[in-house]
Every structure is written in C-alpha cells, then in structure tokens.
Amino acid sequence: MHTANIKEHMEVKGADGTHVGTVDRVEAGDRIKLTKTDPLAQGQHHFIEHDWIDHVDAHVHLNKKTSDVMKMWKTH
C-alpha cells in the first residue's frame, strides 16, 4: 500500500470500523506513527505497518480489527 495519501491528523480505523488512533506522521519505511495524545495511546507513540492498510479515503482503513492492531502495534 502506497502511503502518499496519508496525512497528519487522519483518523485510523480498524477493519471493524472502530477508532484505532490518529496519524502523527508517516516514517521511513512507510510505517505510520500514531499520536501519543490519542485516548487509546496511553501517552505513548504507537507504530503500525504499511501492509496493515486496506485503503485510504478520508480515513486510513486497516485490514485488521482494532483489538488485533492493539496487540501487534509497536511502541516507542
């Protein structure tokens, strides 16, 4: 998935339509850094892999459910 259409402050949603986080920025290697101020972030930046992205429109839609993303995301 090409990440060029992903912008700061876009909402990220799991495959179940549930809020996962908010984009802080796209980092080298096309991984997405989520804001640490989001309620699910618990004060930490989380990173999701570009291959978890299903599609991008007004939001970033993932191909994994929110609960699975939260088990697999990396923290910084």
MODELLER restraints for C-alpha pairs under 7 A, 6 or more apart:
rsr = mdl.restraints
at = mdl.atoms
rsr.add(forms.Gaussian(group=physical.xy_distance, feature=features.Distance(at['CA:1:A'], at['CA:50:A']), mean=6.32, stdev=0.5))
rsr.add(forms.Gaussian(group=physical.xy_distance, feature=features.Distance(at['CA:1:A'], at['CA:51:A']), mean=6.24, stdev=0.5))
rsr.add(forms.Gaussian(group=physical.xy_distance, feature=features.Distance(at['CA:1:A'], at['CA:53:A']), mean=6.51, stdev=0.5))
rsr.add(forms.Gaussian(group=physical.xy_distance, feature=features.Distance(at['CA:3:A'], at['CA:30:A']), mean=6.47, stdev=0.5))
rsr.add(forms.Gaussian(group=physical.xy_distance, feature=features.Distance(at['CA:5:A'], at['CA:56:A']), mean=6.93, stdev=0.5))
rsr.add(forms.Gaussian(group=physical.xy_distance, feature=features.Distance(at['CA:7:A'], at['CA:25:A']), mean=6.99, stdev=0.5))
rsr.add(forms.Gaussian(group=physical.xy_distance, feature=features.Distance(at['CA:8:A'], at['CA:23:A']), mean=5.22, stdev=0.5))
rsr.add(forms.Gaussian(group=physical.xy_distance, feature=features.Distance(at['CA:8:A'], at['CA:24:A']), mean=5.30, stdev=0.5))
rsr.add(forms.Gaussian(group=physical.xy_distance, feature=features.Distance(at['CA:8:A'], at['CA:25:A']), mean=5.49, stdev=0.5))
rsr.add(forms.Gaussian(group=physical.xy_distance, feature=features.Distance(at['CA:9:A'], at['CA:22:A']), mean=5.48, stdev=0.5))
rsr.add(forms.Gaussian(group=physical.xy_distance, feature=features.Distance(at['CA:9:A'], at['CA:23:A']), mean=4.93, stdev=0.5))
rsr.add(forms.Gaussian(group=physical.xy_distance, feature=features.Distance(at['CA:9:A'], at['CA:24:A']), mean=6.14, stdev=0.5))
rsr.add(forms.Gaussian(group=physical.xy_distance, feature=features.Distance(at['CA:10:A'], at['CA:22:A']), mean=5.64, stdev=0.5))
rsr.add(forms.Gaussian(group=physical.xy_distance, feature=features.Distance(at['CA:10:A'], at['CA:23:A']), mean=5.35, stdev=0.5))
rsr.add(forms.Gaussian(group=physical.xy_distance, feature=features.Distance(at['CA:10:A'], at['CA:59:A']), mean=5.65, stdev=0.5))
rsr.add(forms.Gaussian(group=physical.xy_distance, feature=features.Distance(at['CA:10:A'], at['CA:60:A']), mean=6.83, stdev=0.5))
rsr.add(forms.Gaussian(group=physical.xy_distance, feature=features.Distance(at['CA:11:A'], at['CA:21:A']), mean=6.09, stdev=0.5))
rsr.add(forms.Gaussian(group=physical.xy_distance, feature=features.Distance(at['CA:11:A'], at['CA:22:A']), mean=4.65, stdev=0.5))
rsr.add(forms.Gaussian(group=physical.xy_distance, feature=features.Distance(at['CA:11:A'], at['CA:23:A']), mean=6.47, stdev=0.5))
rsr.add(forms.Gaussian(group=physical.xy_distance, feature=features.Distance(at['CA:11:A'], at['CA:59:A']), mean=5.12, stdev=0.5))
rsr.add(forms.Gaussian(group=physical.xy_distance, feature=features.Distance(at['CA:11:A'], at['CA:60:A']), mean=6.22, stdev=0.5))
rsr.add(forms.Gaussian(group=physical.xy_distance, feature=features.Distance(at['CA:12:A'], at['CA:19:A']), mean=6.14, stdev=0.5))
rsr.add(forms.Gaussian(group=physical.xy_distance, feature=features.Distance(at['CA:12:A'], at['CA:20:A']), mean=5.40, stdev=0.5))
rsr.add(forms.Gaussian(group=physical.xy_distance, feature=features.Distance(at['CA:12:A'], at['CA:21:A']), mean=5.19, stdev=0.5))
rsr.add(forms.Gaussian(group=physical.xy_distance, feature=features.Distance(at['CA:12:A'], at['CA:22:A']), mean=5.65, stdev=0.5))
rsr.add(forms.Gaussian(group=physical.xy_distance, feature=features.Distance(at['CA:12:A'], at['CA:23:A']), mean=6.90, stdev=0.5))
rsr.add(forms.Gaussian(group=physical.xy_distance, feature=features.Distance(at['CA:12:A'], at['CA:59:A']), mean=5.84, stdev=0.5))
rsr.add(forms.Gaussian(group=physical.xy_distance, feature=features.Distance(at['CA:12:A'], at['CA:60:A']), mean=4.60, stdev=0.5))
rsr.add(forms.Gaussian(group=physical.xy_distance, feature=features.Distance(at['CA:12:A'], at['CA:61:A']), mean=6.00, stdev=0.5))
rsr.add(forms.Gaussian(group=physical.xy_distance, feature=features.Distance(at['CA:13:A'], at['CA:19:A']), mean=4.62, stdev=0.5))
rsr.add(forms.Gaussian(group=physical.xy_distance, feature=features.Distance(at['CA:13:A'], at['CA:20:A']), mean=5.16, stdev=0.5))
rsr.add(forms.Gaussian(group=physical.xy_distance, feature=features.Distance(at['CA:13:A'], at['CA:60:A']), mean=6.15, stdev=0.5))
rsr.add(forms.Gaussian(group=physical.xy_distance, feature=features.Distance(at['CA:13:A'], at['CA:61:A']), mean=5.02, stdev=0.5))
rsr.add(forms.Gaussian(group=physical.xy_distance, feature=features.Distance(at['CA:13:A'], at['CA:62:A']), mean=6.12, stdev=0.5))
rsr.add(forms.Gaussian(group=physical.xy_distance, feature=features.Distance(at['CA:14:A'], at['CA:20:A']), mean=6.06, stdev=0.5))
rsr.add(forms.Gaussian(group=physical.xy_distance, feature=features.Distance(at['CA:14:A'], at['CA:61:A']), mean=6.05, stdev=0.5))
rsr.add(forms.Gaussian(group=physical.xy_distance, feature=features.Distance(at['CA:14:A'], at['CA:62:A']), mean=4.94, stdev=0.5))
rsr.add(forms.Gaussian(group=physical.xy_distance, feature=features.Distance(at['CA:14:A'], at['CA:63:A']), mean=6.73, stdev=0.5))
rsr.add(forms.Gaussian(group=physical.xy_distance, feature=features.Distance(at['CA:14:A'], at['CA:64:A']), mean=5.73, stdev=0.5))
rsr.add(forms.Gaussian(group=physical.xy_distance, feature=features.Distance(at['CA:14:A'], at['CA:65:A']), mean=4.73, stdev=0.5))
rsr.add(forms.Gaussian(group=physical.xy_distance, feature=features.Distance(at['CA:14:A'], at['CA:66:A']), mean=4.58, stdev=0.5))
rsr.add(forms.Gaussian(group=physical.xy_distance, feature=features.Distance(at['CA:15:A'], at['CA:61:A']), mean=6.63, stdev=0.5))
rsr.add(forms.Gaussian(group=physical.xy_distance, feature=features.Distance(at['CA:15:A'], at['CA:62:A']), mean=5.38, stdev=0.5))
rsr.add(forms.Gaussian(group=physical.xy_distance, feature=features.Distance(at['CA:15:A'], at['CA:63:A']), mean=5.10, stdev=0.5))
rsr.add(forms.Gaussian(group=physical.xy_distance, feature=features.Distance(at['CA:15:A'], at['CA:64:A']), mean=5.09, stdev=0.5))
rsr.add(forms.Gaussian(group=physical.xy_distance, feature=features.Distance(at['CA:15:A'], at['CA:65:A']), mean=4.72, stdev=0.5))
rsr.add(forms.Gaussian(group=physical.xy_distance, feature=features.Distance(at['CA:15:A'], at['CA:66:A']), mean=7.00, stdev=0.5))
rsr.add(forms.Gaussian(group=physical.xy_distance, feature=features.Distance(at['CA:16:A'], at['CA:65:A']), mean=5.33, stdev=0.5))
rsr.add(forms.Gaussian(group=physical.xy_distance, feature=features.Distance(at['CA:16:A'], at['CA:66:A']), mean=6.86, stdev=0.5))
rsr.add(forms.Gaussian(group=physical.xy_distance, feature=features.Distance(at['CA:18:A'], at['CA:66:A']), mean=6.28, stdev=0.5))
rsr.add(forms.Gaussian(group=physical.xy_distance, feature=features.Distance(at['CA:20:A'], at['CA:66:A']), mean=5.82, stdev=0.5))
rsr.add(forms.Gaussian(group=physical.xy_distance, feature=features.Distance(at['CA:21:A'], at['CA:34:A']), mean=6.12, stdev=0.5))
rsr.add(forms.Gaussian(group=physical.xy_distance, feature=features.Distance(at['CA:21:A'], at['CA:38:A']), mean=6.15, stdev=0.5))
rsr.add(forms.Gaussian(group=physical.xy_distance, feature=features.Distance(at['CA:21:A'], at['CA:40:A']), mean=6.82, stdev=0.5))
rsr.add(forms.Gaussian(group=physical.xy_distance, feature=features.Distance(at['CA:22:A'], at['CA:34:A']), mean=5.39, stdev=0.5))
rsr.add(forms.Gaussian(group=physical.xy_distance, feature=features.Distance(at['CA:22:A'], at['CA:35:A']), mean=5.72, stdev=0.5))
rsr.add(forms.Gaussian(group=physical.xy_distance, feature=features.Distance(at['CA:22:A'], at['CA:38:A']), mean=6.72, stdev=0.5))
rsr.add(forms.Gaussian(group=physical.xy_distance, feature=features.Distance(at['CA:23:A'], at['CA:32:A']), mean=6.83, stdev=0.5))
rsr.add(forms.Gaussian(group=physical.xy_distance, feature=features.Distance(at['CA:23:A'], at['CA:33:A']), mean=6.15, stdev=0.5))
rsr.add(forms.Gaussian(group=physical.xy_distance, feature=features.Distance(at['CA:23:A'], at['CA:34:A']), mean=4.58, stdev=0.5))
rsr.add(forms.Gaussian(group=physical.xy_distance, feature=features.Distance(at['CA:23:A'], at['CA:35:A']), mean=6.02, stdev=0.5))
rsr.add(forms.Gaussian(group=physical.xy_distance, feature=features.Distance(at['CA:24:A'], at['CA:33:A']), mean=5.45, stdev=0.5))
rsr.add(forms.Gaussian(group=physical.xy_distance, feature=features.Distance(at['CA:24:A'], at['CA:34:A']), mean=4.85, stdev=0.5))
rsr.add(forms.Gaussian(group=physical.xy_distance, feature=features.Distance(at['CA:24:A'], at['CA:35:A']), mean=4.80, stdev=0.5))
rsr.add(forms.Gaussian(group=physical.xy_distance, feature=features.Distance(at['CA:25:A'], at['CA:32:A']), mean=6.08, stdev=0.5))
rsr.add(forms.Gaussian(group=physical.xy_distance, feature=features.Distance(at['CA:25:A'], at['CA:33:A']), mean=5.38, stdev=0.5))
rsr.add(forms.Gaussian(group=physical.xy_distance, feature=features.Distance(at['CA:26:A'], at['CA:32:A']), mean=4.53, stdev=0.5))
rsr.add(forms.Gaussian(group=physical.xy_distance, feature=features.Distance(at['CA:26:A'], at['CA:33:A']), mean=6.01, stdev=0.5))
rsr.add(forms.Gaussian(group=physical.xy_distance, feature=features.Distance(at['CA:27:A'], at['CA:33:A']), mean=6.73, stdev=0.5))
rsr.add(forms.Gaussian(group=physical.xy_distance, feature=features.Distance(at['CA:30:A'], at['CA:50:A']), mean=5.75, stdev=0.5))
rsr.add(forms.Gaussian(group=physical.xy_distance, feature=features.Distance(at['CA:31:A'], at['CA:47:A']), mean=6.49, stdev=0.5))
rsr.add(forms.Gaussian(group=physical.xy_distance, feature=features.Distance(at['CA:31:A'], at['CA:48:A']), mean=5.79, stdev=0.5))
rsr.add(forms.Gaussian(group=physical.xy_distance, feature=features.Distance(at['CA:31:A'], at['CA:49:A']), mean=4.75, stdev=0.5))
rsr.add(forms.Gaussian(group=physical.xy_distance, feature=features.Distance(at['CA:31:A'], at['CA:50:A']), mean=5.29, stdev=0.5))
rsr.add(forms.Gaussian(group=physical.xy_distance, feature=features.Distance(at['CA:32:A'], at['CA:47:A']), mean=5.45, stdev=0.5))
rsr.add(forms.Gaussian(group=physical.xy_distance, feature=features.Distance(at['CA:32:A'], at['CA:48:A']), mean=5.27, stdev=0.5))
rsr.add(forms.Gaussian(group=physical.xy_distance, feature=features.Distance(at['CA:32:A'], at['CA:49:A']), mean=6.41, stdev=0.5))
rsr.add(forms.Gaussian(group=physical.xy_distance, feature=features.Distance(at['CA:32:A'], at['CA:50:A']), mean=6.86, stdev=0.5))
rsr.add(forms.Gaussian(group=physical.xy_distance, feature=features.Distance(at['CA:33:A'], at['CA:45:A']), mean=6.57, stdev=0.5))
rsr.add(forms.Gaussian(group=physical.xy_distance, feature=features.Distance(at['CA:33:A'], at['CA:46:A']), mean=5.88, stdev=0.5))
rsr.add(forms.Gaussian(group=physical.xy_distance, feature=features.Distance(at['CA:33:A'], at['CA:47:A']), mean=4.64, stdev=0.5))
rsr.add(forms.Gaussian(group=physical.xy_distance, feature=features.Distance(at['CA:33:A'], at['CA:48:A']), mean=6.76, stdev=0.5))
rsr.add(forms.Gaussian(group=physical.xy_distance, feature=features.Distance(at['CA:34:A'], at['CA:45:A']), mean=5.69, stdev=0.5))
rsr.add(forms.Gaussian(group=physical.xy_distance, feature=features.Distance(at['CA:34:A'], at['CA:46:A']), mean=5.32, stdev=0.5))
rsr.add(forms.Gaussian(group=physical.xy_distance, feature=features.Distance(at['CA:34:A'], at['CA:47:A']), mean=6.11, stdev=0.5))
rsr.add(forms.Gaussian(group=physical.xy_distance, feature=features.Distance(at['CA:35:A'], at['CA:45:A']), mean=5.68, stdev=0.5))
rsr.add(forms.Gaussian(group=physical.xy_distance, feature=features.Distance(at['CA:36:A'], at['CA:42:A']), mean=6.90, stdev=0.5))
rsr.add(forms.Gaussian(group=physical.xy_distance, feature=features.Distance(at['CA:36:A'], at['CA:43:A']), mean=4.82, stdev=0.5))
rsr.add(forms.Gaussian(group=physical.xy_distance, feature=features.Distance(at['CA:36:A'], at['CA:44:A']), mean=4.59, stdev=0.5))
rsr.add(forms.Gaussian(group=physical.xy_distance, feature=features.Distance(at['CA:36:A'], at['CA:45:A']), mean=4.52, stdev=0.5))
rsr.add(forms.Gaussian(group=physical.xy_distance, feature=features.Distance(at['CA:37:A'], at['CA:43:A']), mean=5.85, stdev=0.5))
rsr.add(forms.Gaussian(group=physical.xy_distance, feature=features.Distance(at['CA:44:A'], at['CA:75:A']), mean=6.61, stdev=0.5))
rsr.add(forms.Gaussian(group=physical.xy_distance, feature=features.Distance(at['CA:44:A'], at['CA:76:A']), mean=6.67, stdev=0.5))
rsr.add(forms.Gaussian(group=physical.xy_distance, feature=features.Distance(at['CA:45:A'], at['CA:75:A']), mean=5.75, stdev=0.5))
rsr.add(forms.Gaussian(group=physical.xy_distance, feature=features.Distance(at['CA:45:A'], at['CA:76:A']), mean=5.55, stdev=0.5))
rsr.add(forms.Gaussian(group=physical.xy_distance, feature=features.Distance(at['CA:46:A'], at['CA:73:A']), mean=6.22, stdev=0.5))
rsr.add(forms.Gaussian(group=physical.xy_distance, feature=features.Distance(at['CA:46:A'], at['CA:74:A']), mean=5.49, stdev=0.5))
rsr.add(forms.Gaussian(group=physical.xy_distance, feature=features.Distance(at['CA:46:A'], at['CA:75:A']), mean=4.46, stdev=0.5))
rsr.add(forms.Gaussian(group=physical.xy_distance, feature=features.Distance(at['CA:46:A'], at['CA:76:A']), mean=6.38, stdev=0.5))
rsr.add(forms.Gaussian(group=physical.xy_distance, feature=features.Distance(at['CA:47:A'], at['CA:73:A']), mean=5.67, stdev=0.5))
rsr.add(forms.Gaussian(group=physical.xy_distance, feature=features.Distance(at['CA:47:A'], at['CA:74:A']), mean=5.13, stdev=0.5))
rsr.add(forms.Gaussian(group=physical.xy_distance, feature=features.Distance(at['CA:47:A'], at['CA:75:A']), mean=6.20, stdev=0.5))
rsr.add(forms.Gaussian(group=physical.xy_distance, feature=features.Distance(at['CA:48:A'], at['CA:73:A']), mean=5.48, stdev=0.5))
rsr.add(forms.Gaussian(group=physical.xy_distance, feature=features.Distance(at['CA:48:A'], at['CA:74:A']), mean=6.88, stdev=0.5))
rsr.add(forms.Gaussian(group=physical.xy_distance, feature=features.Distance(at['CA:52:A'], at['CA:62:A']), mean=5.41, stdev=0.5))
rsr.add(forms.Gaussian(group=physical.xy_distance, feature=features.Distance(at['CA:52:A'], at['CA:63:A']), mean=5.50, stdev=0.5))
rsr.add(forms.Gaussian(group=physical.xy_distance, feature=features.Distance(at['CA:52:A'], at['CA:64:A']), mean=6.65, stdev=0.5))
rsr.add(forms.Gaussian(group=physical.xy_distance, feature=features.Distance(at['CA:53:A'], at['CA:60:A']), mean=6.98, stdev=0.5))
rsr.add(forms.Gaussian(group=physical.xy_distance, feature=features.Distance(at['CA:53:A'], at['CA:61:A']), mean=5.94, stdev=0.5))
rsr.add(forms.Gaussian(group=physical.xy_distance, feature=features.Distance(at['CA:53:A'], at['CA:62:A']), mean=4.29, stdev=0.5))
rsr.add(forms.Gaussian(group=physical.xy_distance, feature=features.Distance(at['CA:53:A'], at['CA:63:A']), mean=5.81, stdev=0.5))
rsr.add(forms.Gaussian(group=physical.xy_distance, feature=features.Distance(at['CA:54:A'], at['CA:61:A']), mean=5.55, stdev=0.5))
rsr.add(forms.Gaussian(group=physical.xy_distance, feature=features.Distance(at['CA:54:A'], at['CA:62:A']), mean=4.86, stdev=0.5))
rsr.add(forms.Gaussian(group=physical.xy_distance, feature=features.Distance(at['CA:54:A'], at['CA:63:A']), mean=4.96, stdev=0.5))
rsr.add(forms.Gaussian(group=physical.xy_distance, feature=features.Distance(at['CA:55:A'], at['CA:61:A']), mean=5.35, stdev=0.5))
rsr.add(forms.Gaussian(group=physical.xy_distance, feature=features.Distance(at['CA:55:A'], at['CA:62:A']), mean=6.99, stdev=0.5))
